[in-house]
Amino acid sequence: MTELDAALKTLQEHGIKKTSQRVSILDYLIQNRIHPSADTIAQGLGMNLTTVYNTLEVLVSIDLVYVIDSSQDGKKHFDYFGHPHYHVVCRNCGKIVDGENIDMHEFPTLAREASHYLIEQSSLEFTGLCEDCQKLFGLTN
């Protein structure tokens, strides 16, 4: 099963119709791991920006897509989240990198056990300086 097939199955499990816009946006996010803004998605797919925002809202509500707020450009960036991972964000240039070397599946259980909360969503984000910005500021050898 491809990632897109799995995402479409998740839509079906939540009783959400498989529209061409939803399929296109999911496929775009799966194929382009660039953490695009809604503007970038709309331009890349030749779609109306309102349609993109409305579709992303649905996909975020069922945890297929994750929102990353960027203080660098003031825009929200979107990431396909079919498999849990963390993000590392450069505080200078805004570059976002996916991290997959930590098993994120354990964190909701650990948080639930520690807090007795019903965990509905989880995310992990680190902020720092990317290698290029470290060089720019003379912080590497």
ZAMILUM-643144 format. One line per field, with one value per residue: residue number from 1; residue in three letters; chain; x, y, z of N, C-alpha, C, O, CB in turn. Coordinates in steps of 0.1 Angstrom, whole numbers, plus 5000, padded with zeros to 4 digits. Atoms other than C-alpha are relative to their C-alpha. Glycine has a CB too. Layout:
! residues N
i: NUM, ...
aa: ALA, ...
ch: A, ...
n.c1: X, ...
n.c2: Y, ...
n.c3: Z, ...
ca.c1: X, ...
ca.c2: Y, ...
ca.c3: Z, ...
c.c1: X, ...
c.c2: Y, ...
c.c3: Z, ...
o.c1: X, ...
o.c2: Y, ...
o.c3: Z, ...
cb.c1: X, ...
cb.c2: Y, ...
cb.c3: Z, ...
***
This chain:
! residues 141
i: 1, 2, 3, 4, 5, 6, 7, 8, 9, 10, 11, 12, 13, 14, 15, 16, 17, 18, 19, 20, 21, 22, 23, 24, 25, 26, 27, 28, 29, 30, 31, 32, 33, 34, 35, 36, 37, 38, 39, 40, 41, 42, 43, 44, 45, 46, 47, 48, 49, 50, 51, 52, 53, 54, 55, 56, 57, 58, 59, 60, 61, 62, 63, 64, 65, 66, 67, 68, 69, 70, 71, 72, 73, 74, 75, 76, 77, 78, 79, 80, 81, 82, 83, 84, 85, 86, 87, 88, 89, 90, 91, 92, 93, 94, 95, 96, 97, 98, 99, 100, 101, 102, 103, 104, 105, 106, 107, 108, 109, 110, 111, 112, 113, 114, 115, 116, 117, 118, 119, 120, 121, 122, 123, 124, 125, 126, 127, 128, 129, 130, 131, 132, 133, 134, 135, 136, 137, 138, 139, 140, 141
aa: MET, THR, GLU, LEU, ASP, ALA, ALA, LEU, LYS, THR, LEU, GLN, GLU, HIS, GLY, ILE, LYS, LYS, THR, SER, GLN, ARG, VAL, SER, ILE, LEU, ASP, TYR, LEU, ILE, GLN, ASN, ARG, ILE, HIS, PRO, SER, ALA, ASP, THR, ILE, ALA, GLN, GLY, LEU, GLY, MET, ASN, LEU, THR, THR, VAL, TYR, ASN, THR, LEU, GLU, VAL, LEU, VAL, SER, ILE, ASP, LEU, VAL, TYR, VAL, ILE, ASP, SER, SER, GLN, ASP, GLY, LYS, LYS, HIS, PHE, ASP, TYR, PHE, GLY, HIS, PRO, HIS, TYR, HIS, VAL, VAL, CYS, ARG, ASN, CYS, GLY, LYS, ILE, VAL, ASP, GLY, GLU, ASN, ILE, ASP, MET, HIS, GLU, PHE, PRO, THR, LEU, ALA, ARG, GLU, ALA, SER, HIS, TYR, LEU, ILE, GLU, GLN, SER, SER, LEU, GLU, PHE, THR, GLY, LEU, CYS, GLU, ASP, CYS, GLN, LYS, LEU, PHE, GLY, LEU, THR, ASN
ch: A, A, A, A, A, A, A, A, A, A, A, A, A, A, A, A, A, A, A, A, A, A, A, A, A, A, A, A, A, A, A, A, A, A, A, A, A, A, A, A, A, A, A, A, A, A, A, A, A, A, A, A, A, A, A, A, A, A, A, A, A, A, A, A, A, A, A, A, A, A, A, A, A, A, A, A, A, A, A, A, A, A, A, A, A, A, A, A, A, A, A, A, A, A, A, A, A, A, A, A, A, A, A, A, A, A, A, A, A, A, A, A, A, A, A, A, A, A, A, A, A, A, A, A, A, A, A, A, A, A, A, A, A, A, A, A, A, A, A, A, A
n.c1: 5008, 4992, 5004, 5013, 5011, 5003, 5006, 5014, 5007, 5003, 5012, 5012, 5003, 5006, 5012, 4997, 5000, 4987, 5001, 4987, 4992, 4994, 4990, 4989, 4992, 4993, 4989, 4990, 4993, 4993, 4989, 4991, 4997, 4994, 5007, 5005, 5011, 5012, 4997, 4991, 5008, 5010, 4993, 4995, 5011, 5009, 5013, 5005, 4994, 5010, 5002, 4989, 5002, 5012, 4996, 4990, 5007, 5005, 4989, 4994, 5009, 4999, 4986, 4992, 4991, 4995, 4997, 4988, 5000, 4986, 4998, 4991, 5008, 5014, 5010, 5001, 4995, 5007, 4992, 5008, 4996, 5005, 4991, 4995, 4986, 4998, 4995, 4989, 5002, 4990, 5005, 4996, 5005, 5013, 5000, 5007, 4995, 5007, 4991, 5007, 4991, 5005, 5013, 5010, 5012, 5001, 5003, 5014, 5002, 4993, 5007, 5013, 4996, 4995, 5009, 5013, 5007, 5003, 4991, 5006, 4990, 4987, 4989, 4987, 4993, 4988, 4996, 4986, 4994, 4996, 4985, 4997, 5001, 4989, 4989, 5002, 4996, 4987, 5002, 4994, 4986
n.c2: 4988, 4988, 4990, 4993, 5010, 5000, 4987, 5000, 5009, 4992, 4992, 5009, 5004, 4988, 4996, 4988, 5003, 4999, 4990, 4999, 4991, 5007, 5009, 4992, 4993, 5010, 5005, 4989, 5000, 5013, 5000, 4988, 4998, 4987, 4993, 4988, 4991, 5001, 4993, 5009, 5011, 4994, 4997, 5012, 5008, 4991, 5000, 4988, 5000, 5003, 5015, 5006, 4998, 5009, 5014, 5002, 5000, 5013, 5010, 4998, 5004, 5015, 5002, 5005, 4988, 4993, 4985, 4994, 4985, 4995, 4986, 4994, 4994, 4997, 5008, 5014, 5010, 5012, 5012, 5013, 5006, 5014, 5008, 4990, 4996, 4987, 4989, 4991, 4987, 4990, 4988, 4989, 5000, 5007, 5013, 5010, 5013, 5011, 5010, 5013, 5009, 5002, 5006, 4990, 5007, 5002, 4988, 4998, 5010, 4994, 4988, 5004, 5006, 4990, 4989, 5006, 4993, 5007, 4993, 5000, 4996, 4998, 4995, 4997, 4990, 4994, 4988, 4997, 4995, 5010, 4999, 4988, 4988, 5001, 4996, 4986, 4993, 5004, 5008, 5013, 4999
n.c3: 5000, 5001, 4990, 5004, 4998, 4986, 4997, 5005, 4991, 4988, 5003, 5000, 4986, 4993, 5007, 5008, 5014, 5007, 5012, 5008, 4993, 4988, 5005, 5005, 4990, 4993, 5009, 5000, 4987, 4999, 5010, 4998, 4986, 4999, 4990, 5008, 4996, 5008, 5013, 5008, 5004, 5009, 5013, 5006, 5006, 5008, 4993, 4993, 4987, 4990, 5000, 4993, 4986, 4995, 5001, 4990, 4987, 4998, 4999, 4987, 4990, 4998, 4997, 5012, 5004, 4988, 5002, 4994, 5000, 5002, 4996, 5010, 5011, 4995, 5007, 4996, 5009, 4999, 5001, 4999, 4987, 4999, 4991, 4991, 5000, 4994, 5009, 4995, 5007, 4998, 4995, 5009, 5014, 5001, 5006, 4991, 5003, 4993, 4993, 4998, 4993, 4987, 5002, 4995, 4996, 4986, 4993, 4995, 4989, 4988, 4996, 4994, 4987, 4991, 4998, 5000, 5010, 5012, 5010, 5013, 5010, 4995, 5009, 4994, 5009, 4995, 5006, 4999, 5012, 5010, 5003, 5008, 4991, 4991, 5007, 5002, 4987, 4995, 4988, 5002, 5005
ca.c1: 5000, 5014, 5014, 4987, 4966, 4970, 4961, 4930, 4920, 4923, 4899, 4875, 4878, 4868, 4839, 4855, 4848, 4878, 4876, 4901, 4913, 4920, 4938, 4959, 4969, 4978, 4998, 5016, 5025, 5036, 5058, 5072, 5087, 5094, 5070, 5051, 5029, 4993, 5004, 5031, 5006, 4980, 5006, 5021, 4987, 4971, 4943, 4923, 4939, 4906, 4901, 4936, 4930, 4896, 4911, 4941, 4918, 4901, 4934, 4948, 4916, 4922, 4960, 4971, 4987, 5006, 5009, 5043, 5041, 5071, 5082, 5107, 5081, 5049, 5033, 5020, 5037, 5022, 5036, 5021, 5021, 5010, 5040, 5049, 5082, 5097, 5108, 5140, 5135, 5162, 5155, 5173, 5164, 5133, 5145, 5125, 5140, 5121, 5137, 5129, 5156, 5134, 5104, 5076, 5050, 5059, 5055, 5017, 5016, 5042, 5024, 4991, 5007, 5023, 4994, 4963, 4952, 4934, 4961, 4946, 4976, 5013, 5043, 5079, 5098, 5133, 5146, 5182, 5206, 5210, 5246, 5244, 5234, 5260, 5286, 5271, 5276, 5310, 5298, 5315, 5350
ca.c2: 5000, 5034, 5064, 5080, 5048, 5048, 5085, 5079, 5050, 5073, 5097, 5069, 5058, 5093, 5094, 5121, 5121, 5115, 5147, 5154, 5184, 5163, 5137, 5163, 5181, 5149, 5136, 5170, 5169, 5132, 5138, 5172, 5171, 5208, 5219, 5243, 5272, 5272, 5297, 5273, 5245, 5266, 5278, 5243, 5227, 5257, 5257, 5284, 5294, 5292, 5256, 5248, 5263, 5245, 5212, 5216, 5223, 5190, 5171, 5187, 5179, 5141, 5144, 5135, 5170, 5189, 5227, 5243, 5280, 5298, 5329, 5336, 5343, 5345, 5318, 5284, 5255, 5221, 5186, 5152, 5134, 5099, 5086, 5105, 5124, 5155, 5188, 5208, 5245, 5270, 5301, 5323, 5312, 5291, 5259, 5229, 5194, 5161, 5139, 5102, 5088, 5088, 5064, 5089, 5062, 5059, 5096, 5098, 5067, 5082, 5115, 5098, 5078, 5108, 5132, 5109, 5131, 5117, 5125, 5136, 5150, 5151, 5169, 5175, 5205, 5216, 5251, 5261, 5271, 5250, 5243, 5271, 5297, 5284, 5290, 5324, 5334, 5318, 5292, 5262, 5253
ca.c3: 5000, 4990, 5014, 4993, 4995, 5033, 5035, 5014, 5036, 5066, 5049, 5044, 5080, 5091, 5068, 5046, 5009, 4986, 4964, 4937, 4957, 4988, 4967, 4949, 4980, 4999, 4969, 4967, 5004, 5002, 4971, 4982, 5016, 5015, 5042, 5018, 5027, 5015, 4988, 4976, 4974, 4956, 4930, 4926, 4919, 4901, 4928, 4944, 4977, 4996, 4984, 4996, 5030, 5034, 5023, 5046, 5075, 5070, 5066, 5098, 5117, 5112, 5119, 5083, 5079, 5106, 5108, 5115, 5124, 5111, 5129, 5101, 5073, 5094, 5074, 5083, 5067, 5061, 5064, 5056, 5089, 5080, 5099, 5131, 5131, 5146, 5131, 5135, 5125, 5119, 5139, 5114, 5079, 5087, 5071, 5084, 5085, 5093, 5119, 5120, 5142, 5173, 5177, 5181, 5187, 5224, 5233, 5234, 5257, 5280, 5281, 5289, 5317, 5332, 5329, 5328, 5298, 5268, 5242, 5209, 5191, 5196, 5181, 5188, 5174, 5180, 5172, 5165, 5138, 5106, 5093, 5068, 5094, 5118, 5091, 5083, 5120, 5123, 5148, 5131, 5122
c.c1: 5009, 4996, 4987, 4988, 4996, 4993, 4985, 4991, 4997, 4988, 4988, 4996, 4993, 4988, 5001, 5001, 5014, 4998, 5013, 5009, 5008, 5011, 5012, 5009, 5008, 5011, 5011, 5008, 5009, 5012, 5010, 5002, 5007, 4993, 4994, 4990, 4987, 5001, 5008, 4992, 4990, 5007, 5005, 4990, 4991, 4986, 4997, 5005, 4989, 4997, 5012, 4999, 4989, 5004, 5011, 4994, 4994, 5011, 5007, 4990, 5000, 5015, 5008, 5010, 5002, 5003, 5013, 4999, 5014, 5001, 5009, 4992, 4986, 4990, 4999, 5005, 4994, 5009, 4991, 5005, 4994, 5009, 5006, 5015, 5001, 5006, 5011, 4999, 5011, 4994, 5004, 4994, 4987, 5000, 4995, 5005, 4992, 5010, 4992, 5009, 4995, 4986, 4990, 4987, 4999, 4996, 4986, 4996, 5007, 4994, 4987, 5002, 5004, 4990, 4985, 4991, 4996, 5008, 4993, 5010, 5014, 5010, 5012, 5008, 5012, 5004, 5015, 5005, 5004, 5015, 5003, 5000, 5011, 5013, 4999, 5004, 5013, 5000, 5005, 5014, 5001
c.c2: 5012, 5010, 5007, 4991, 5000, 5013, 5000, 4990, 5007, 5010, 4992, 4996, 5011, 5005, 5013, 4996, 5002, 5009, 5001, 5010, 4994, 4990, 5007, 5006, 4989, 4995, 5010, 4999, 4987, 5001, 5011, 5003, 5013, 5009, 5013, 5008, 4997, 5006, 4991, 4989, 5004, 5003, 4987, 4991, 5008, 5000, 5013, 4999, 4997, 4985, 4993, 5001, 4991, 4986, 4997, 4999, 4987, 4990, 5002, 4995, 4985, 4996, 4994, 5011, 5007, 5014, 5004, 5015, 5005, 5015, 5008, 5007, 5003, 4992, 4986, 4991, 4987, 4988, 4988, 4993, 4986, 4991, 5011, 5002, 5013, 5010, 5007, 5013, 5009, 5013, 5012, 5000, 4993, 4986, 4990, 4986, 4989, 4992, 4987, 4990, 4997, 4993, 5008, 4993, 4999, 5013, 5002, 4991, 5005, 5012, 4997, 4995, 5010, 5010, 4995, 5008, 4990, 5007, 4999, 5003, 5002, 5006, 5003, 5009, 5005, 5013, 5002, 5006, 4989, 5002, 5012, 5013, 5000, 5005, 5015, 5009, 4996, 4991, 4986, 5001, 4998
c.c3: 5000, 5011, 4996, 5003, 5015, 5004, 4996, 5009, 5013, 4998, 5001, 5014, 5008, 4994, 4991, 4986, 4994, 4988, 4993, 5006, 5011, 4995, 4995, 5010, 5008, 4992, 4999, 5012, 5002, 4991, 5003, 5014, 5004, 5010, 4994, 5008, 4992, 4986, 4991, 4994, 4989, 4986, 4994, 4993, 4991, 5006, 5006, 5014, 5011, 5000, 5007, 5015, 5006, 5000, 5011, 5014, 5003, 5003, 5014, 5011, 5003, 5001, 4988, 4996, 5013, 4996, 5008, 4998, 4999, 5004, 4990, 4989, 5004, 4994, 5007, 4989, 5003, 4997, 5000, 5012, 5001, 5008, 5010, 4999, 5006, 4990, 5007, 4991, 5003, 5004, 4992, 4987, 4998, 4994, 5010, 4995, 5008, 5007, 5003, 5007, 5014, 4998, 5007, 5005, 5016, 5008, 5005, 5012, 5013, 5006, 5007, 5014, 5010, 5004, 5003, 4990, 4989, 4989, 4987, 4989, 5007, 4989, 5008, 4990, 5008, 4992, 5002, 4987, 4991, 4997, 4992, 5008, 5010, 4993, 4998, 5012, 5005, 5012, 4997, 4995, 4986
o.c1: 5018, 4986, 4979, 4978, 4985, 4985, 4977, 4979, 4986, 4980, 4978, 4984, 4986, 4982, 4991, 5008, 5022, 4995, 5024, 5021, 5020, 5022, 5023, 5021, 5020, 5022, 5023, 5021, 5020, 5023, 5021, 4994, 5017, 4997, 4997, 4983, 4989, 4997, 5005, 4993, 4989, 5002, 5004, 4992, 4982, 4976, 5006, 5004, 4993, 4995, 5009, 5001, 4991, 5001, 5010, 4998, 4995, 5009, 5011, 4995, 4997, 5018, 5018, 5020, 4993, 5009, 5014, 5000, 5023, 4993, 5009, 4995, 4978, 4978, 5008, 5002, 4990, 5017, 4983, 5017, 4991, 5004, 5012, 5023, 4991, 5010, 5011, 5000, 5015, 4985, 4998, 4988, 4980, 4989, 4997, 5005, 4989, 5021, 4981, 5006, 5003, 4978, 4989, 4979, 4987, 4990, 4984, 4990, 5001, 4993, 4984, 4995, 5001, 4990, 4977, 4978, 5003, 5004, 4990, 5007, 5014, 5008, 5012, 5010, 5011, 5001, 5020, 4997, 5011, 5021, 5014, 5009, 5016, 5021, 5009, 5010, 5017, 5009, 5004, 5018, 5012
o.c2: 5014, 5008, 5009, 4995, 5000, 5012, 5005, 4993, 5005, 5011, 4997, 4996, 5008, 5015, 5020, 4987, 5011, 5004, 4997, 5009, 4996, 4990, 5003, 5005, 4991, 4993, 5007, 5000, 4988, 4996, 5010, 5010, 5014, 5020, 5024, 5002, 4990, 5001, 4990, 4985, 4998, 4999, 4985, 4984, 5002, 5000, 5021, 4989, 4990, 4979, 4983, 4991, 4985, 4978, 4987, 4991, 4982, 4982, 4992, 4989, 4980, 4984, 4987, 5008, 5009, 5016, 5001, 5020, 5001, 5023, 5020, 5019, 5008, 4994, 4982, 4993, 4984, 4988, 4987, 4991, 4982, 4980, 5020, 4993, 5020, 5006, 5009, 5012, 5012, 5018, 5023, 5010, 4994, 4980, 4990, 4983, 4991, 4989, 4987, 4978, 4991, 4997, 5009, 4999, 4997, 5012, 5006, 4995, 5005, 5014, 5003, 4998, 5009, 5016, 5002, 5008, 4980, 5018, 4988, 4999, 5006, 5003, 5005, 5005, 5009, 5013, 5000, 5012, 4980, 5012, 5019, 5021, 5010, 5013, 5023, 5020, 5001, 4991, 4977, 5012, 4998
o.c3: 5008, 5018, 5005, 5007, 5019, 5013, 5003, 5011, 5019, 5007, 5007, 5018, 5018, 4998, 4989, 4982, 4998, 4977, 4998, 5005, 5013, 5001, 4997, 5009, 5012, 4997, 5000, 5012, 5007, 4995, 4999, 5021, 5011, 5012, 4999, 5017, 4981, 4976, 4979, 4982, 4979, 4976, 4981, 4984, 4985, 4999, 5009, 5020, 5020, 5011, 5014, 5022, 5016, 5009, 5017, 5022, 5014, 5012, 5020, 5021, 5014, 4999, 4990, 4990, 5021, 4985, 5020, 4987, 5007, 4999, 4990, 4985, 4996, 4996, 5014, 4977, 5014, 4988, 5009, 5014, 5012, 5013, 5005, 4998, 5009, 4979, 5019, 4979, 5015, 4997, 4994, 4983, 4988, 4992, 5022, 4983, 5019, 5002, 5007, 5006, 5022, 4989, 5020, 5012, 5021, 5018, 5016, 5022, 5023, 5018, 5017, 5023, 5022, 5015, 5008, 4992, 4987, 4985, 4982, 4978, 5018, 4978, 5020, 4979, 5019, 4980, 5013, 4980, 4995, 5001, 4995, 5007, 5014, 4999, 4999, 5011, 5016, 5020, 5006, 4991, 4980
cb.c1: 4990, 4999, 5012, 5001, 5004, 5014, 5007, 4999, 5009, 5013, 5002, 5002, 5013, 5011, 4989, 5013, 4990, 5005, 4995, 4996, 4992, 4990, 4994, 4995, 4991, 4990, 4994, 4993, 4990, 4991, 4994, 4993, 5009, 5000, 5008, 4995, 5003, 4987, 5007, 5012, 4992, 4994, 5012, 5007, 4993, 4999, 5000, 4984, 5006, 4987, 4999, 5013, 4997, 4988, 5006, 5011, 4989, 4992, 5010, 5002, 4986, 4993, 5001, 4990, 4993, 5012, 4988, 5013, 4993, 5004, 5006, 5009, 5001, 4997, 5004, 4985, 5016, 4987, 5011, 5002, 4995, 5000, 5011, 4997, 5006, 5009, 4989, 5014, 4986, 5009, 5003, 5016, 5010, 4991, 5015, 4985, 5015, 4992, 5004, 4997, 5014, 4998, 5001, 4996, 5000, 5014, 5004, 4990, 5004, 5015, 4998, 4993, 5010, 5012, 5000, 4994, 5008, 4984, 5014, 4989, 4996, 5006, 4995, 5008, 4990, 5012, 4992, 5008, 5012, 4992, 5004, 4990, 4986, 5003, 5001, 4985, 4989, 5008, 4986, 4991, 5008
cb.c2: 5000, 5007, 5010, 5004, 4986, 4998, 5012, 4996, 4987, 5008, 5006, 4987, 4995, 5011, 5002, 5008, 5008, 4986, 5013, 5005, 5012, 4992, 4991, 5011, 5008, 4988, 4997, 5013, 5001, 4988, 5001, 5013, 4988, 5007, 5003, 4996, 5015, 5005, 5013, 4995, 4993, 5013, 5008, 4992, 4994, 4995, 4989, 5001, 5014, 5008, 4996, 5007, 5015, 5002, 4997, 5011, 5011, 4996, 5002, 5016, 5004, 4993, 4990, 4997, 5009, 4993, 5009, 4994, 5006, 4999, 5001, 4990, 4991, 5014, 4997, 4996, 4999, 5000, 4999, 4991, 5009, 4995, 4992, 4996, 5000, 4999, 5009, 4993, 5006, 5002, 5002, 4999, 4993, 5009, 4996, 5001, 4998, 4992, 5006, 4995, 5005, 5013, 4985, 5010, 4986, 4996, 5011, 4997, 4986, 5003, 5010, 4990, 4989, 5008, 5009, 5001, 5012, 4999, 4994, 5011, 5012, 4987, 5013, 4987, 5011, 4990, 5012, 4987, 5009, 5001, 4988, 5002, 5001, 4985, 4993, 5003, 4998, 5012, 4999, 4992, 4989
cb.c3: 5012, 4987, 5002, 4985, 4995, 5007, 4994, 4985, 5003, 5005, 4986, 4991, 5007, 5001, 5010, 5005, 4993, 4995, 5005, 4985, 5005, 5008, 4989, 4991, 5010, 5003, 4986, 4998, 5011, 4997, 4986, 4993, 5005, 4987, 5013, 4987, 5000, 5007, 5003, 5008, 5012, 5005, 5003, 5011, 5011, 4986, 5010, 5000, 5003, 4996, 4985, 4995, 5003, 4991, 4986, 5000, 5000, 4987, 4989, 5002, 4997, 4988, 5011, 4988, 4989, 5006, 5004, 4994, 5012, 4985, 5014, 4994, 4988, 4997, 4985, 5004, 5000, 4992, 5010, 4987, 5012, 4986, 4992, 5015, 4985, 5013, 4996, 4999, 5004, 4987, 5015, 4999, 4991, 4993, 4996, 4999, 5002, 4990, 5014, 4986, 5000, 5008, 5007, 4989, 4994, 5005, 4991, 4989, 4997, 4996, 4988, 4991, 4998, 4994, 4989, 5014, 4994, 4997, 5000, 5001, 4992, 5006, 4992, 5004, 4996, 4999, 5005, 5003, 5003, 4987, 4993, 4988, 5007, 5005, 4986, 4997, 5010, 5003, 5004, 4989, 5007
***
